[in-house]
Amino acid sequence: MATIGELLNSRAALSPGLEALVSNGERITFLEYKQKVNQLANYLLDLQVQQGDRVAFLCKNTYAFPIIYLAAAKIGAIAVPINCRLKPAEVQYIVEDCQAKVLFYDEEFRDALELLPSCVEKVIRAAVGEEMDDHFKSIFQIASAAEPSADVTERDIATIIYTSGTTGNPKGVMCTHANVYAAGLANVNTLDLRFADRFLFVTPLFHISGMMFIINALIRGFTLVLAANFTPSQLWDLIDEEKITNMMSVPAMLPFMLQMLKTIDKDIFSLRGIICGGSRVPEQPIREFHDLGFSIIQVYGATEYSGAIAYFLPEMDLNRCHSVGKGLYLTELKILDPLTGMECPPGEIGEIVVRGDSVFAGYWNNKEETDQVLKNGWYHTKDVGKLDEEGYLYVIDRLRDMVICGGEKVFPAQVEAVIQQLDGVAEVAVIGVADPVWGELPRAYVVKAEGASLTEEEVLDHTRQNLADYKLIDVEFIAELPKNSMGKTLKYVLRAHANGTKLTNV
């Protein structure tokens, strides 16, 4: 095992002149990368940041982000990336919960800091390029580039990344240096990542995928090209100009990229793979990109597993592209019956559990929640899925969303997919409503498309033509679904509403 600082030092020694980061027209070699990280690490030591202290940062995709991350890791401090889309109260909760000592931020996110708690001793503007803050710039002119004095071990916590909070307040997921190193090895031994590749990151670095690809780049030795915004035309220009070999994406990006791809005339054959995750990737764009000679690599993961759990790889059976592929190198997967805890045979639906050295160290200051998901070395994902005879993993729903109606299991995602087939449905969410006889009854909350005249009977009739009657008992129309800042539906709010609480945002 190795610490994050050791990974950087080794890569800088081995490949000093190789480009490490490309951001806003600036290019930094691995040797320069190490020097800047050391300078910022020594600056943090001058601020009396000690081992285990939390260093938070609210930054977009520029080279400042990985430098702050690695500088904190070098001295045994804990890096806490913050979602740039959060509102001031949400930022305040995270900073206060982790008791961050230092906070770096980009100027455009200044308004999110208006409720900053008193635990923060130093706030530093970290904008780079032409907008670089004079104080931040001076760090790399004055601070020592010598190796910082710190005793960091693989067992130390390297990062705390907060969940999106779809079941309540966000939880801080703690990953050690050993977790991150193990996950990095699993990634580079599963994916087709090569020395001197050029990997484009346009999705936010503050997710676990971004935090891990910063590490993957150190282990394999490839360049990270960072872009802060997604524009399809500019994206393909960048792929062409930088000869990008791989990139990260989310499903919502694919239709726009595909549309532009069909109209451009550029040398983009350097691109070998587009990794896509965050939610299920539809089968159609996977096949359309495949027909044009480009591979969509679907990823299923969890912050609690230090990122990726399974990948659907280009060499796998395209007819199984509606699966998420197979578990990473040295990753064990099982499906457990959520009611009995027994392992399910191939094809049977149950909870997805995973084991490997990437399993996180626990939730920050939350032993109760930790004990619910960490059992005998296995991380219980609370996702529902199945494994087929050949080991392909299919993700179906969230376990907490499963409804038990008269002893029968109902998976809301299955019901929602059927309801979405109806014209006039804009959005839908299915939950279980407590019932004294049946235990729970499935209810659909439906948002009508503008001008639609859809009725409850039409929704019920359509659903029961395709699914067993007990899988949908009730339909309620609402103006909009309650969501968090990431756009994910908050089903716990709907459950509270079912029990008499007013929906404040619908």
LINVENRA-V203911 format. One record per residue. N is the residue number from 1. RES is the residue in one letter. SS is DSSP state (H for helix, E for strand, L for the rest). PHI is phi in whole degrees, 0 to 359 (NA if undefined). Layout:
n->{N | N}
res->{RES | RES}
ss->{SS | SS}
phi->{PHI | PHI}
This chain:
n->{1 | 2 | 3 | 4 | 5 | 6 | 7 | 8 | 9 | 10 | 11 | 12 | 13 | 14 | 15 | 16 | 17 | 18 | 19 | 20 | 21 | 22 | 23 | 24 | 25 | 26 | 27 | 28 | 29 | 30 | 31 | 32 | 33 | 34 | 35 | 36 | 37 | 38 | 39 | 40 | 41 | 42 | 43 | 44 | 45 | 46 | 47 | 48 | 49 | 50 | 51 | 52 | 53 | 54 | 55 | 56 | 57 | 58 | 59 | 60 | 61 | 62 | 63 | 64 | 65 | 66 | 67 | 68 | 69 | 70 | 71 | 72 | 73 | 74 | 75 | 76 | 77 | 78 | 79 | 80 | 81 | 82 | 83 | 84 | 85 | 86 | 87 | 88 | 89 | 90 | 91 | 92 | 93 | 94 | 95 | 96 | 97 | 98 | 99 | 100 | 101 | 102 | 103 | 104 | 105 | 106 | 107 | 108 | 109 | 110 | 111 | 112 | 113 | 114 | 115 | 116 | 117 | 118 | 119 | 120 | 121 | 122 | 123 | 124 | 125 | 126 | 127 | 128 | 129 | 130 | 131 | 132 | 133 | 134 | 135 | 136 | 137 | 138 | 139 | 140 | 141 | 142 | 143 | 144 | 145 | 146 | 147 | 148 | 149 | 150 | 151 | 152 | 153 | 154 | 155 | 156 | 157 | 158 | 159 | 160 | 161 | 162 | 163 | 164 | 165 | 166 | 167 | 168 | 169 | 170 | 171 | 172 | 173 | 174 | 175 | 176 | 177 | 178 | 179 | 180 | 181 | 182 | 183 | 184 | 185 | 186 | 187 | 188 | 189 | 190 | 191 | 192 | 193 | 194 | 195 | 196 | 197 | 198 | 199 | 200 | 201 | 202 | 203 | 204 | 205 | 206 | 207 | 208 | 209 | 210 | 211 | 212 | 213 | 214 | 215 | 216 | 217 | 218 | 219 | 220 | 221 | 222 | 223 | 224 | 225 | 226 | 227 | 228 | 229 | 230 | 231 | 232 | 233 | 234 | 235 | 236 | 237 | 238 | 239 | 240 | 241 | 242 | 243 | 244 | 245 | 246 | 247 | 248 | 249 | 250 | 251 | 252 | 253 | 254 | 255 | 256 | 257 | 258 | 259 | 260 | 261 | 262 | 263 | 264 | 265 | 266 | 267 | 268 | 269 | 270 | 271 | 272 | 273 | 274 | 275 | 276 | 277 | 278 | 279 | 280 | 281 | 282 | 283 | 284 | 285 | 286 | 287 | 288 | 289 | 290 | 291 | 292 | 293 | 294 | 295 | 296 | 297 | 298 | 299 | 300 | 301 | 302 | 303 | 304 | 305 | 306 | 307 | 308 | 309 | 310 | 311 | 312 | 313 | 314 | 315 | 316 | 317 | 318 | 319 | 320 | 321 | 322 | 323 | 324 | 325 | 326 | 327 | 328 | 329 | 330 | 331 | 332 | 333 | 334 | 335 | 336 | 337 | 338 | 339 | 340 | 341 | 342 | 343 | 344 | 345 | 346 | 347 | 348 | 349 | 350 | 351 | 352 | 353 | 354 | 355 | 356 | 357 | 358 | 359 | 360 | 361 | 362 | 363 | 364 | 365 | 366 | 367 | 368 | 369 | 370 | 371 | 372 | 373 | 374 | 375 | 376 | 377 | 378 | 379 | 380 | 381 | 382 | 383 | 384 | 385 | 386 | 387 | 388 | 389 | 390 | 391 | 392 | 393 | 394 | 395 | 396 | 397 | 398 | 399 | 400 | 401 | 402 | 403 | 404 | 405 | 406 | 407 | 408 | 409 | 410 | 411 | 412 | 413 | 414 | 415 | 416 | 417 | 418 | 419 | 420 | 421 | 422 | 423 | 424 | 425 | 426 | 427 | 428 | 429 | 430 | 431 | 432 | 433 | 434 | 435 | 436 | 437 | 438 | 439 | 440 | 441 | 442 | 443 | 444 | 445 | 446 | 447 | 448 | 449 | 450 | 451 | 452 | 453 | 454 | 455 | 456 | 457 | 458 | 459 | 460 | 461 | 462 | 463 | 464 | 465 | 466 | 467 | 468 | 469 | 470 | 471 | 472 | 473 | 474 | 475 | 476 | 477 | 478 | 479 | 480 | 481 | 482 | 483 | 484 | 485 | 486 | 487 | 488 | 489 | 490 | 491 | 492 | 493 | 494 | 495 | 496 | 497 | 498 | 499 | 500 | 501 | 502 | 503 | 504 | 505 | 506}
res->{M | A | T | I | G | E | L | L | N | S | R | A | A | L | S | P | G | L | E | A | L | V | S | N | G | E | R | I | T | F | L | E | Y | K | Q | K | V | N | Q | L | A | N | Y | L | L | D | L | Q | V | Q | Q | G | D | R | V | A | F | L | C | K | N | T | Y | A | F | P | I | I | Y | L | A | A | A | K | I | G | A | I | A | V | P | I | N | C | R | L | K | P | A | E | V | Q | Y | I | V | E | D | C | Q | A | K | V | L | F | Y | D | E | E | F | R | D | A | L | E | L | L | P | S | C | V | E | K | V | I | R | A | A | V | G | E | E | M | D | D | H | F | K | S | I | F | Q | I | A | S | A | A | E | P | S | A | D | V | T | E | R | D | I | A | T | I | I | Y | T | S | G | T | T | G | N | P | K | G | V | M | C | T | H | A | N | V | Y | A | A | G | L | A | N | V | N | T | L | D | L | R | F | A | D | R | F | L | F | V | T | P | L | F | H | I | S | G | M | M | F | I | I | N | A | L | I | R | G | F | T | L | V | L | A | A | N | F | T | P | S | Q | L | W | D | L | I | D | E | E | K | I | T | N | M | M | S | V | P | A | M | L | P | F | M | L | Q | M | L | K | T | I | D | K | D | I | F | S | L | R | G | I | I | C | G | G | S | R | V | P | E | Q | P | I | R | E | F | H | D | L | G | F | S | I | I | Q | V | Y | G | A | T | E | Y | S | G | A | I | A | Y | F | L | P | E | M | D | L | N | R | C | H | S | V | G | K | G | L | Y | L | T | E | L | K | I | L | D | P | L | T | G | M | E | C | P | P | G | E | I | G | E | I | V | V | R | G | D | S | V | F | A | G | Y | W | N | N | K | E | E | T | D | Q | V | L | K | N | G | W | Y | H | T | K | D | V | G | K | L | D | E | E | G | Y | L | Y | V | I | D | R | L | R | D | M | V | I | C | G | G | E | K | V | F | P | A | Q | V | E | A | V | I | Q | Q | L | D | G | V | A | E | V | A | V | I | G | V | A | D | P | V | W | G | E | L | P | R | A | Y | V | V | K | A | E | G | A | S | L | T | E | E | E | V | L | D | H | T | R | Q | N | L | A | D | Y | K | L | I | D | V | E | F | I | A | E | L | P | K | N | S | M | G | K | T | L | K | Y | V | L | R | A | H | A | N | G | T | K | L | T | N | V}
ss->{L | L | L | H | H | H | H | H | H | H | H | H | H | H | L | L | L | L | E | E | E | E | E | L | L | E | E | E | E | H | H | H | H | H | H | H | H | H | H | H | H | H | H | H | H | H | L | L | L | L | L | L | L | E | E | E | E | E | L | L | L | L | H | H | H | H | H | H | H | H | H | H | H | H | L | L | L | E | E | E | E | L | L | L | L | L | L | H | H | H | H | H | H | H | H | H | H | H | L | L | L | E | E | E | E | L | H | H | H | H | H | H | H | L | L | L | L | L | L | L | L | E | E | E | E | L | L | L | H | H | H | L | L | H | H | H | H | H | H | H | H | H | L | L | L | L | L | L | L | L | L | L | L | L | L | L | E | E | E | E | E | E | L | L | L | L | L | L | L | L | L | E | E | E | E | E | H | H | H | H | H | H | H | H | H | H | H | H | L | L | L | L | L | L | L | L | L | E | E | E | E | L | L | L | L | L | L | H | H | H | H | H | H | H | H | H | H | H | H | H | L | L | E | E | E | E | L | L | L | L | L | H | H | H | H | H | H | H | H | H | H | H | L | L | L | E | E | E | E | E | H | H | H | H | H | H | H | H | H | H | H | L | L | L | L | L | L | L | L | L | L | L | E | E | E | E | E | L | L | L | L | L | H | H | H | H | H | H | H | H | H | L | L | L | E | E | E | E | E | E | E | E | H | H | H | L | E | E | E | E | E | E | L | L | L | L | L | H | H | H | L | L | L | L | L | E | E | L | L | L | L | E | E | E | E | E | L | L | L | L | L | L | E | L | L | L | L | L | L | E | E | E | E | E | E | L | L | L | L | L | L | E | E | L | L | L | H | H | H | H | H | H | H | E | E | L | L | E | E | E | E | E | E | E | E | E | E | L | L | L | L | L | E | E | E | E | E | E | H | H | H | L | E | E | E | L | L | E | E | E | L | H | H | H | H | H | H | H | H | L | L | L | L | L | E | E | E | E | E | E | E | E | E | E | E | L | L | L | E | E | E | E | E | E | E | E | E | E | L | L | L | L | L | L | L | H | H | H | H | H | H | H | H | H | H | H | L | L | H | H | H | L | L | E | E | E | E | L | L | L | L | L | E | L | L | L | L | L | E | L | H | H | H | H | H | H | H | H | L | L | L | L | L | L | L | L}
phi->{NA | 220 | 275 | 298 | 299 | 293 | 298 | 295 | 299 | 295 | 293 | 295 | 289 | 281 | 228 | 299 | 267 | 286 | 298 | 262 | 225 | 236 | 206 | 52 | 84 | 268 | 233 | 236 | 282 | 296 | 293 | 294 | 303 | 299 | 298 | 293 | 298 | 298 | 298 | 291 | 297 | 293 | 297 | 297 | 296 | 296 | 277 | 68 | 287 | 249 | 303 | 92 | 293 | 262 | 245 | 265 | 211 | 242 | 225 | 276 | 281 | 229 | 293 | 299 | 300 | 295 | 293 | 296 | 303 | 288 | 296 | 298 | 296 | 299 | 253 | 79 | 280 | 250 | 280 | 235 | 287 | 244 | 302 | 290 | 270 | 286 | 278 | 308 | 295 | 288 | 297 | 302 | 301 | 295 | 297 | 286 | 296 | 272 | 55 | 297 | 268 | 230 | 227 | 261 | 210 | 269 | 305 | 293 | 254 | 303 | 298 | 287 | 259 | 293 | 247 | 297 | 286 | 288 | 295 | 284 | 269 | 215 | 244 | 231 | 285 | 242 | 302 | 240 | 74 | 295 | 266 | 301 | 294 | 301 | 294 | 298 | 297 | 295 | 302 | 273 | 254 | 247 | 297 | 290 | 265 | 291 | 298 | 295 | 273 | 200 | 254 | 253 | 241 | 294 | 276 | 291 | 288 | 262 | 220 | 235 | 244 | 274 | 292 | 282 | 76 | 282 | 243 | 144 | 296 | 300 | 250 | 274 | 272 | 265 | 238 | 277 | 300 | 295 | 302 | 295 | 295 | 298 | 294 | 297 | 298 | 297 | 295 | 286 | 264 | 248 | 273 | 275 | 252 | 236 | 303 | 70 | 301 | 230 | 255 | 268 | 241 | 250 | 282 | 297 | 290 | 287 | 283 | 299 | 298 | 293 | 300 | 282 | 288 | 297 | 285 | 306 | 295 | 290 | 291 | 273 | 84 | 224 | 270 | 263 | 258 | 256 | 229 | 271 | 226 | 252 | 226 | 309 | 295 | 295 | 296 | 292 | 299 | 294 | 300 | 291 | 295 | 263 | 50 | 294 | 259 | 212 | 205 | 255 | 211 | 235 | 306 | 296 | 284 | 299 | 300 | 291 | 296 | 295 | 300 | 290 | 302 | 287 | 247 | 268 | 232 | 223 | 277 | 243 | 279 | 290 | 286 | 265 | 202 | 244 | 281 | 224 | 202 | 102 | 200 | 297 | 269 | 299 | 294 | 301 | 296 | 300 | 289 | 294 | 297 | 299 | 296 | 267 | 95 | 238 | 261 | 266 | 255 | 285 | 238 | 240 | 204 | 205 | 303 | 292 | 248 | 57 | 115 | 293 | 252 | 215 | 231 | 266 | 262 | 303 | 280 | 280 | 296 | 300 | 291 | 251 | 289 | 278 | 270 | 255 | 84 | 236 | 299 | 297 | 309 | 63 | 245 | 258 | 236 | 219 | 243 | 247 | 296 | 292 | 265 | 256 | 80 | 278 | 291 | 273 | 287 | 308 | 91 | 268 | 274 | 192 | 278 | 278 | 236 | 219 | 222 | 167 | 290 | 274 | 299 | 295 | 273 | 131 | 273 | 301 | 53 | 211 | 294 | 299 | 292 | 300 | 295 | 287 | 245 | 254 | 222 | 55 | 86 | 263 | 267 | 271 | 289 | 64 | 258 | 256 | 195 | 209 | 248 | 271 | 299 | 260 | 89 | 284 | 260 | 241 | 262 | 249 | 193 | 269 | 299 | 295 | 272 | 299 | 250 | 255 | 249 | 59 | 86 | 262 | 276 | 240 | 257 | 308 | 301 | 294 | 291 | 300 | 297 | 291 | 296 | 296 | 291 | 284 | 297 | 98 | 261 | 273 | 212 | 208 | 221 | 249 | 228 | 262 | 251 | 303 | 218 | 293 | 263 | 267 | 89 | 216 | 237 | 289 | 236 | 257 | 262 | 245 | 259 | 284 | 293 | 302 | 84 | 286 | 243 | 300 | 245 | 299 | 298 | 295 | 295 | 296 | 299 | 297 | 295 | 285 | 287 | 247 | 225 | 301 | 304 | 290 | 280 | 207 | 251 | 216 | 228 | 228 | 268 | 226 | 289 | 201 | 275 | 291 | 222 | 267 | 292 | 270 | 83 | 271 | 293 | 266 | 290 | 293 | 291 | 295 | 296 | 297 | 298 | 298 | 263 | 110 | 277 | 288 | 281 | 281 | 245 | 232}
